[in-house]
Amino acid sequence: MVSARGVIVTGGLGDIGRAVARHFAREGAALLLLDARDAAAPEAEQVAAELRALGAAAVLVRCCDVADAPAIAAAVAEAEAAFGALHVVVNVAGMMIYKPIAELAPEDWRRLLDVNMVGAALLIGEAFRRMRAGGCVVNVASVHARRTSPLVAPYAAAKAALVSLTRSAAIEGKPLGIRVNAVLPGAIDTAMLRASPNIRSGAEVIDPADLGQPEDVAALVGFLASDAAQFVTGEDVVADGGRMGRL
Ligand SMILES: NC(=O)c1ccc[n+]([C@@H]2O[C@H](COP(=O)([O-])OP(=O)(O)OC[C@H]3O[C@@H](n4cnc5c(N)ncnc54)[C@H](O)[C@@H]3O)[C@@H](O)[C@H]2O)c1
């Protein structure tokens, strides 16, 4: 049993998830990383070792599909037993499908919404059943919740739904003393961005001055999860270097 802040990060083996985990590790948190990637892989052990070296009080990495409700419940119960209590949930897990709407199959829509929105909703439910007052949730949405580009309709819809879910959860979380906020990153230099067919084809061009780092997102998540943000809930905060606001 540890007395540190208990923090759950989904998508914790991805670029932004790892940066978020590093932020909380430096604060001495006890971390549960949930990721669809195989947690037994050497990469997962490397990430855990890095987090322990940064100061994490404990690190658990579990291979888990965020849309798999029983698996999520089991992992959260394990973390609660190991850490004593849960204080912060950060929903980072996400995926993209690049297809025109005319070619999207029903299962494309369902999978995208399951991973990017329903998974976060399930974990918020777990948090509301288990967390004490003072806890908080941060959802990593995207600027695509507000403005978007071709070929990513399910992703944009799921991220907009995640922002709406954030507002609803903040209302229900208020009497529980649990805050819920969302961050909307712009272009962040990660594997997911580099794999984008829109970027590769040149259909979407990003000025290097508008390219953020995973740490930029992690710092905002850290702020929203801190006592400095104790009066902030139900908000969706953009971190895009000003790209979306320009004419
Ligand atoms: N990179 C960007 O420019 C950018 C911009 C805005 C928002 N985002 C969002 O930030 C989040 C992280 O993105 P990233 O760029 O670090 O990408 P990434 O691909 O490095 O990380 C995503 C992680 O989520 C995990 N994941 C995918 N499906 C999962 C599932 N069903 N269950 C559990 N884990 C699952 C992946 O294994 C991966 O480790 C995503 O939600 C993404 O939509 C990214």
The ligand as an SDF file (V2000), in Angstrom:
LIG
                    3D

 44 48  0  0  0  0  0  0  0  0999 V2000
   -0.7860   13.6430  -31.7950 N   0  0  0  0  0  0  0  0  0  0  0  0
   -1.6430   14.6240  -32.0080 C   0  0  0  0  0  0  0  0  0  0  0  0
   -1.4040   15.5220  -32.8290 O   0  0  0  0  0  0  0  0  0  0  0  0
   -2.9500   14.6730  -31.2490 C   0  0  0  0  0  0  0  0  0  0  0  0
   -3.7260   15.8220  -31.3770 C   0  0  0  0  0  0  0  0  0  0  0  0
   -4.9520   15.8980  -30.6920 C   0  0  0  0  0  0  0  0  0  0  0  0
   -5.3570   14.8410  -29.8920 C   0  0  0  0  0  0  0  0  0  0  0  0
   -4.5740   13.7310  -29.7740 N   0  0  0  0  0  0  0  0  0  0  0  0
   -5.0680   12.6710  -28.9110 C   0  0  0  0  0  0  0  0  0  0  0  0
   -4.0970   12.3500  -27.9400 O   0  0  0  0  0  0  0  0  0  0  0  0
   -4.2370   10.9800  -27.5710 C   0  0  0  0  0  0  0  0  0  0  0  0
   -2.8910   10.3000  -27.6430 C   0  0  0  0  0  0  0  0  0  0  0  0
   -2.4100   10.3690  -28.9660 O   0  0  0  0  0  0  0  0  0  0  0  0
   -0.8720   10.1420  -29.3690 P   0  0  0  0  0  0  0  0  0  0  0  0
   -0.5640   11.1350  -30.4140 O   0  0  0  0  0  0  0  0  0  0  0  0
   -0.0190   10.0380  -28.1610 O   0  0  0  0  0  0  0  0  0  0  0  0
   -0.9900    8.7470  -30.1260 O   0  0  0  0  0  0  0  0  0  0  0  0
   -0.3390    7.3210  -29.8160 P   0  0  0  0  0  0  0  0  0  0  0  0
   -0.8120    6.4430  -30.9170 O   0  0  0  0  0  0  0  0  0  0  0  0
    1.1150    7.4600  -29.5450 O   0  0  0  0  0  0  0  0  0  0  0  0
   -1.0580    6.9170  -28.4440 O   0  0  0  0  0  0  0  0  0  0  0  0
   -2.3330    6.3700  -28.3840 C   0  0  0  0  0  0  0  0  0  0  0  0
   -2.2520    5.2110  -27.4050 C   0  0  0  0  0  0  0  0  0  0  0  0
   -3.5900    4.7120  -27.1910 O   0  0  0  0  0  0  0  0  0  0  0  0
   -3.5110    3.3130  -27.1790 C   0  0  0  0  0  0  0  0  0  0  0  0
   -4.7880    2.7320  -27.5340 N   0  0  0  0  0  0  0  0  0  0  0  0
   -5.3900    2.7390  -28.7540 C   0  0  0  0  0  0  0  0  0  0  0  0
   -6.5500    2.0850  -28.6950 N   0  0  0  0  0  0  0  0  0  0  0  0
   -6.6720    1.6360  -27.4130 C   0  0  0  0  0  0  0  0  0  0  0  0
   -7.6700    0.8860  -26.7300 C   0  0  0  0  0  0  0  0  0  0  0  0
   -8.7470    0.4160  -27.3690 N   0  0  0  0  0  0  0  0  0  0  0  0
   -7.4860    0.6210  -25.4170 N   0  0  0  0  0  0  0  0  0  0  0  0
   -6.3860    1.0540  -24.7730 C   0  0  0  0  0  0  0  0  0  0  0  0
   -5.4120    1.7670  -25.3700 N   0  0  0  0  0  0  0  0  0  0  0  0
   -5.5610    2.0490  -26.6760 C   0  0  0  0  0  0  0  0  0  0  0  0
   -2.4400    2.9670  -28.2100 C   0  0  0  0  0  0  0  0  0  0  0  0
   -1.9380    1.6420  -28.0120 O   0  0  0  0  0  0  0  0  0  0  0  0
   -1.4210    4.0510  -27.9510 C   0  0  0  0  0  0  0  0  0  0  0  0
   -0.4430    3.6330  -27.0180 O   0  0  0  0  0  0  0  0  0  0  0  0
   -5.2930   10.3780  -28.5070 C   0  0  0  0  0  0  0  0  0  0  0  0
   -6.5380   10.3500  -27.8440 O   0  0  0  0  0  0  0  0  0  0  0  0
   -5.3310   11.3800  -29.6470 C   0  0  0  0  0  0  0  0  0  0  0  0
   -6.5770   11.3780  -30.2880 O   0  0  0  0  0  0  0  0  0  0  0  0
   -3.3800   13.6240  -30.4330 C   0  0  0  0  0  0  0  0  0  0  0  0
  1  2  1  0
  2  3  2  0
  2  4  1  0
  4  5  1  0
  4 44  2  0
  5  6  2  0
  6  7  1  0
  7  8  2  0
  8  9  1  0
  8 44  1  0
  9 10  1  0
  9 42  1  0
 10 11  1  0
 11 12  1  0
 11 40  1  0
 12 13  1  0
 13 14  1  0
 14 15  2  0
 14 16  1  0
 14 17  1  0
 17 18  1  0
 18 19  2  0
 18 20  1  0
 18 21  1  0
 21 22  1  0
 22 23  1  0
 23 24  1  0
 23 38  1  0
 24 25  1  0
 25 26  1  0
 25 36  1  0
 26 27  1  0
 26 35  1  0
 27 28  2  0
 28 29  1  0
 29 30  1  0
 29 35  2  0
 30 31  1  0
 30 32  2  0
 32 33  1  0
 33 34  2  0
 34 35  1  0
 36 37  1  0
 36 38  1  0
 38 39  1  0
 40 41  1  0
 40 42  1  0
 42 43  1  0
M  CHG  2   8   1  16  -1
M  END
$$$$
